[in-house]
């Protein structure tokens, strides 16, 4: 199992959706986690609604800090375009996806970001 950590500042939208898509499409090959450098403590209601449209219950997720994730070496650390470096996280590889923060976007634009995340996660799951 490839251990992947998705990180954004608040751990309320992008990283939460990425974790969800990794759990959906990579259930046999990816062990997915998400976290934030300054977590909001809640998952954004827009993210919950957006994922419900696809049949996934994101309300079961919890916004958490980097010190609340397993202290392991991750195969991949994915930051979501938020400028986080996460020096305390042990990871074999690091990548930044440069995904805009959808927090203040309307429903249609938010869904576009959700779909972009799904596409990126799908590529990650399919890669060796």
BELKASUL-V490545 format. One line per field, one symbol per residue. ss: DSSP state (a for helix, b for strand, c for the rest). psi: psi as a letter, one per 40 degrees, with the letter a starting at -180 (. if undefined). burial: 1 if it has 16 or more other ideal C-beta (glycine too) atoms within 10 Angstrom, else 0. A space follows every 50 residues. Layout:
ss = ???
psi = ???
burial = ???
This chain:
ss = cbbbbbbbcccccaaaaaaaaaaaaccccbbbbbbbccccccccaaaaaa aacccccaaaccccbaaacccccbbbbbbcccccccccccbbbbbbcccc ccccccaaaaaaaaaaaaaaaaaaaacc
psi = hhhhhhhidefecdddddddddddefdeehhiiiiidgideihhdddddd dddeehgeeeihhiideeihgihidhhhifeeehdfdehhhdiiihefhi hedeiidddddddddddddddddddei.
burial = 01111111111111111111111111000111111110100011011101 10000101001011010010000101111101010100101000001010 1110000001101101110110011000
